[in-house]
């Protein structure tokens, strides 16, 4: 059999791997679906804690309510939610309140499952031509996904934070587009993430992982779409700038307490420091050839400097560890994801001391950041990957022999 025929046969076998009979559904996806349904049923009984913010925000934006429209953020700075999130929330507006809430919860839960599928496919494409064992990859996604789902249900069902859900979903699409070499899509999806929730600015270092020739175009799309979404509010109502100074209580379990920050509310420097630290760490990760760590590093910066300790914050961390465990490394056991779940969610449930919870959060953020940035990454023994370059840019393929090939087209 010729090399081309062998490659085609291998691709066909990889496509069939793990499927349930003739069904296109794979076993690990079916198991993760059941796991999601179980957690959905547990959380839904006391769910949608924050959905009223989305409902009131979309009514203010679209229903010509006094104080709404483009004056939304000037009059309601507590709505720290991007306009794209209100647009999506409006899709559930025509339904009765209870039904619309349940449909939104189901929709957001479904996005989490779809993200798991996307990340699995992204990891498979990133490892193409490296001798990747696809069965081991599916097992890795299954185990990491089992840690991700409880935190995803926390943000999508228990709190129903559509804004955080969309920011993470669009970021996942940006990671997928990055590996596929579509620079325009990377810029568009990152813009939509920021337009859904402003803290997604921390994910922008993903732009630096593009081939140098494509970065400017992708960045132009990001800047243009972010400006299109936010500038109308700022230009028509200058009071909107005050929304950026909105504060929340500095809770006793916050890691800020371990830095000696005892202010009763958000310090003036805190939000810029969160974003700046996330961007700096992400840029360092890209420089070190570890772009798959950008999401977890931005999430680490968020939780370690945030004055609040809501458990739904951890969904961004678990998405970051899922991407790292699936794409950034090849260990069979994705232990970073499970350490994140046990440290962050477990401590919130089982550790009674607020101070100890803050210390655990700080220790995880610092430890995981140091690990993904500096721990030596060694390819599996016996893999063809051992002869491949240690670093390559997304958008570039490896040739079947493991050598680096030319960049793929990055057109939209």
C-alpha positions in Angstrom: 0.0 0.0 0.0 1.4 3.4 -0.9 1.9 6.1 1.7 -1.0 8.2 0.4 -3.3 5.2 0.7 -2.1 4.4 4.2 -2.7 8.0 5.2 -6.3 7.9 3.8 -6.9 4.6 5.5 -5.6 6.0 8.8 -7.8 9.1 8.5 -10.9 7.0 7.8 -10.1 4.8 10.8 -9.6 7.8 13.0 -13.0 9.1 11.9 -14.6 5.9 12.9 -12.8 5.6 16.2 -15.0 5.5 19.3 -18.4 5.7 17.4 -21.4 3.9 18.7 -22.2 1.4 16.0 -23.1 3.3 12.8 -24.1 6.4 14.8 -21.9 9.5 14.3 -22.0 10.0 18.1 -18.9 8.8 19.9 -18.9 7.0 23.2 -17.1 9.7 25.1 -19.5 12.4 23.8 -22.5 10.2 24.9 -21.0 9.8 28.4 -20.4 13.5 28.7 -24.0 14.2 27.6 -25.3 12.0 30.3 -23.0 13.6 32.8 -24.3 17.1 31.7 -27.9 16.0 32.1 -27.3 14.7 35.6 -25.7 18.0 36.7 -28.4 20.0 34.9 -31.1 18.2 36.9 -29.3 18.8 40.2 -28.7 22.6 39.5 -31.9 23.5 37.8 -34.0 23.2 41.0 -32.2 26.2 42.3 -31.1 27.7 39.0 -31.1 31.0 37.1 -30.0 33.1 40.1 -28.9 36.0 37.9 -31.1 35.5 34.8 -33.2 38.6 35.9 -30.2 40.8 35.0 -30.3 39.6 31.4 -34.0 40.0 31.2 -34.1 43.5 32.6 -31.1 44.5 30.5 -32.5 43.4 27.2 -35.8 45.0 28.0 -34.0 48.3 28.8 -32.0 48.1 25.6 -34.7 47.2 23.1 -38.1 48.2 24.6 -37.7 52.0 24.8 -38.0 51.9 28.6 -37.0 55.3 30.2 -33.3 55.2 31.1 -32.6 52.4 28.6 -31.5 52.3 25.0 -28.0 53.8 24.5 -28.3 55.2 28.1 -28.3 51.7 29.5 -24.9 51.6 31.0 -24.9 55.2 32.1 -28.1 54.6 34.2 -27.5 51.0 35.2 -23.7 50.5 35.8 -24.5 47.3 37.7 -25.2 45.6 34.4 -21.6 44.6 33.7 -22.8 42.7 30.6 -21.9 43.2 27.0 -24.5 44.2 24.3 -24.1 41.0 22.4 -25.3 39.1 25.5 -28.5 41.2 25.6 -29.1 40.5 21.9 -28.9 36.8 22.6 -31.0 37.1 25.7 -33.7 38.8 23.6 -34.2 35.5 21.7 -35.8 34.1 24.8 -37.9 37.2 25.5 -41.0 36.2 23.6 -41.5 33.1 25.7 -43.3 33.0 29.1 -40.7 33.9 31.8 -40.4 30.5 33.3 -40.2 28.7 29.9 -37.7 31.3 28.5 -35.5 30.8 31.6 -35.5 27.0 31.1 -34.8 27.2 27.4 -31.9 29.6 28.1 -30.5 27.1 30.7 -30.8 24.2 28.2 -29.3 26.3 25.4 -26.3 27.3 27.6 -25.8 23.7 28.7 -25.8 22.6 25.1 -23.1 25.1 24.3 -20.9 23.6 26.9 -21.2 20.1 25.3 -20.6 21.6 21.8 -17.4 23.3 23.2 -16.2 19.9 24.4 -16.6 18.5 20.9 -14.9 21.5 19.4 -11.9 21.3 21.7 -11.6 17.5 21.0 -11.5 18.3 17.2 -9.1 21.2 17.8 -6.7 18.9 19.7 -6.9 16.3 17.0 -6.2 18.8 14.2 -3.4 20.4 16.2 -1.8 17.0 16.6 -2.2 15.9 13.0 1.0 14.4 11.6 2.5 13.8 15.0 1.5 10.2 15.6 -1.2 11.2 18.0 -3.2 8.3 19.5 -6.8 9.4 18.9 -8.2 6.9 21.4 -6.1 8.4 24.1 -7.2 11.8 23.1 -10.8 10.8 23.4 -10.1 9.4 26.9 -8.3 12.6 27.8 -11.2 14.8 26.7 -13.6 12.5 28.5 -11.8 12.8 31.8 -11.1 16.5 31.5 -14.6 17.1 30.3 -16.0 15.3 33.4 -14.2 18.0 35.5 -15.4 20.8 33.2 -19.1 20.0 33.2 -19.9 20.7 36.9 -18.4 24.2 36.6 -20.1 24.8 33.3 -23.4 23.9 34.7 -22.6 26.3 37.6 -22.3 29.2 35.2 -25.0 28.2 32.7 -27.7 26.8 34.9 -27.3 27.7 38.5 -26.3 31.3 37.9 -27.5 31.5 34.2 -24.7 34.0 33.3 -25.3 34.1 29.6 -22.6 36.8 29.3 -19.9 34.6 30.8 -21.2 31.6 28.8 -21.0 33.5 25.5 -17.6 35.0 26.3 -16.2 31.5 26.8 -18.0 30.0 23.9 -16.7 32.6 21.4 -13.2 32.2 22.9 -13.5 28.5 22.2 -14.4 29.3 18.6 -11.4 31.6 18.4 -9.1 28.8 19.6 -10.6 26.5 16.9 -10.1 29.1 14.2 -6.6 29.7 15.4 -5.6 26.1 14.9 -7.3 26.1 11.5 -5.4 29.1 10.4 -8.4 31.4 9.9 -7.0 34.8 11.1 -10.2 36.8 10.3 -12.4 34.4 12.3 -10.0 34.6 15.3 -10.4 38.4 15.3 -14.1 38.2 14.9 -14.7 35.6 17.7 -12.4 37.4 20.1 -14.3 40.6 19.5 -17.6 38.9 20.1 -16.2 37.5 23.4 -15.3 41.0 24.6 -18.7 42.3 23.3 -20.3 39.7 25.5 -18.3 40.3 28.7 -15.6 42.9 29.0 -13.2 40.7 31.1 -12.6 38.6 27.9 -10.0 41.2 27.0 -7.6 38.9 28.8 -7.9 36.4 26.0 -6.6 38.8 23.3 -3.0 37.4 23.4 -4.4 34.6 21.2 -3.9 37.1 18.4 -0.2 37.0 19.0 -0.2 33.3 18.3 -1.2 33.9 14.7 1.5 34.0 12.0 3.0 37.5 11.9 1.6 38.3 8.5 -2.0 37.7 9.7 -1.9 39.5 13.1 -2.7 43.0 12.0 -5.7 41.9 10.0 -7.1 39.9 12.8 -6.5 42.7 15.3 -8.2 45.1 13.0 -11.4 43.0 13.0 -11.2 42.7 16.8 -10.8 46.5 17.4 -13.4 47.3 14.8 -16.1 45.1 16.1 -15.5 46.0 19.7 -15.7 49.7 18.8 -18.9 49.1 16.8 -20.5 47.4 19.9 -19.4 49.8 22.6 -18.8 53.2 21.1 -22.5 54.1 20.6 -23.1 54.0 24.3 -20.0 56.0 25.2 -20.4 58.7 22.5 -24.1 59.4 23.2 -23.8 59.3 27.0 -20.5 60.2 28.5 -21.8 59.0 31.9 -21.2 55.5 30.5 -17.6 55.9 31.5 -18.7 55.8 35.2 -19.8 52.2 34.6 -16.2 51.1 34.4 -15.8 52.3 38.0 -18.6 50.1 39.4 -17.6 48.3 42.5 -18.5 45.1 44.3 -17.8 44.1 47.9 -14.4 42.8 48.7 -15.4 39.4 50.2 -13.4 37.8 53.1 -12.6 34.7 51.0 -11.0 36.8 48.2 -7.3 36.2 47.5 -6.9 40.0 47.5 -6.9 39.7 51.3 -3.6 37.8 51.1 -2.1 40.8 49.4 -3.1 43.1 52.3 -6.0 44.6 50.4 -8.7 45.2 53.0 -10.8 47.8 51.1 -14.5 47.2 51.6 -15.1 47.3 47.8 -13.2 46.9 44.6 -10.0 49.0 44.6 -9.7 51.6 41.8 -6.7 49.7 40.3 -8.1 46.2 40.5 -9.9 45.8 37.1 -7.0 47.3 35.1 -4.6 45.1 37.0 -6.7 42.0 36.2 -6.7 42.7 32.5 -3.1 43.8 32.4 -1.9 40.7 34.3 -3.9 38.4 32.1 -2.6 40.0 28.9 1.0 40.0 30.1 0.9 36.3 31.1 -0.8 35.4 27.9 1.8 37.2 25.8 4.5 35.4 27.8 2.8 32.1 27.1 2.8 32.8 23.3 6.4 33.9 23.4 7.3 30.6 25.0 5.4 28.6 22.4 2.6 27.7 24.8 -0.4 29.6 23.3 -2.8 26.9 24.6 -2.2 28.3 28.1 -3.6 31.8 27.3 -7.1 31.1 28.5 -6.1 29.5 31.8 -3.6 32.3 32.5 -6.2 35.0 31.9 -8.7 33.1 34.2 -6.0 32.8 36.9 -5.4 36.5 36.8 -9.2 37.1 37.1 -9.7 34.8 40.1 -6.6 35.8 42.0 -7.3 39.6 41.8 -11.1 39.6 41.9 -12.8 40.9 45.1 -15.6 38.4 44.7 -15.5 34.6 44.9 -18.6 33.4 43.0 -18.2 29.8 42.0 -19.2 30.5 38.4 -15.9 32.3 38.0 -14.3 28.9 38.0 -15.9 28.0 34.6 -13.3 30.2 32.9 -10.5 28.4 34.8 -11.9 24.9 33.9 -12.2 25.9 30.2 -8.6 27.0 30.3 -7.4 23.8 31.9 -9.5 21.8 29.4 -7.8 23.5 26.5 -4.4 23.0 28.1 -5.0 19.4 29.0 -6.4 18.6 25.5 -4.3 20.8 23.2 -1.3 22.0 25.2 0.0 18.6 26.5 -0.3 14.9 25.8 -0.5 13.3 29.2 -3.2 10.6 29.3 -4.6 11.9 32.7 -5.6 15.5 32.5 -4.8 16.2 36.1 -4.6 20.0 35.8 -8.4 20.1 35.2 -9.1 17.9 38.2 -6.8 19.8 40.5 -8.7 23.0 39.4 -12.1 21.4 40.2 -11.0 20.1 43.6 -9.1 23.2 44.6 -11.6 25.8 43.6 -15.0 24.1 43.8 -14.1 21.6 46.5 -12.7 24.3 48.8 -15.8 26.5 48.3 -18.0 23.5 49.4 -15.8 21.9 52.1 -13.4 24.5 53.6 -15.2 26.6 56.2 -12.5 29.2 56.6 -12.7 32.2 54.3 -9.0 32.9 54.7 -8.1 29.4 53.8 -10.3 29.5 50.7 -8.5 32.6 49.6 -5.1 31.0 50.1 -6.1 27.9 48.2 -7.4 30.1 45.3 -4.1 32.0 45.3 -2.0 28.9 45.5 -3.8 27.3 42.6 -3.6 30.4 40.4 0.2 30.8 41.0 1.0 27.1 40.8 -1.0 26.5 37.6 0.5 29.6 36.0 4.0 28.5 36.8 3.3 25.0 35.6 1.8 25.9 32.2 4.5 28.5 31.6 7.7 26.8 32.7 7.2 23.0 33.3 9.2 21.1 30.7 6.9 19.6 28.1 8.1 16.2 26.9 6.5 14.3 24.0 5.3 10.7 24.7 7.9 8.0 24.3 7.9 6.3 21.0 5.9 9.0 19.3 6.9 10.5 16.0 6.3 13.8 17.8 9.7 13.3 19.5 11.4 14.3 16.2 9.1 17.2 15.5 9.8 20.9 16.3 9.0 21.8 19.9 7.2 25.0 18.8 5.1 25.9 15.9 2.6 28.6 15.1 -1.1 27.8 14.8 -2.1 27.9 11.2 1.0 25.9 10.3 0.7 22.2 9.5 3.2 19.5 10.2 4.1 17.3 7.2 3.4 13.6 7.7 7.1 13.1 8.6 6.8 15.5 11.5 8.7 18.4 9.7 7.1 21.8 9.7 5.1 22.6 6.6 4.0 25.9 5.2 1.2 28.0 6.7 -2.3 27.1 5.6 -4.5 29.8 4.0 -5.8 32.2 6.6 -8.6 33.7 4.5 -12.0 34.0 6.0 
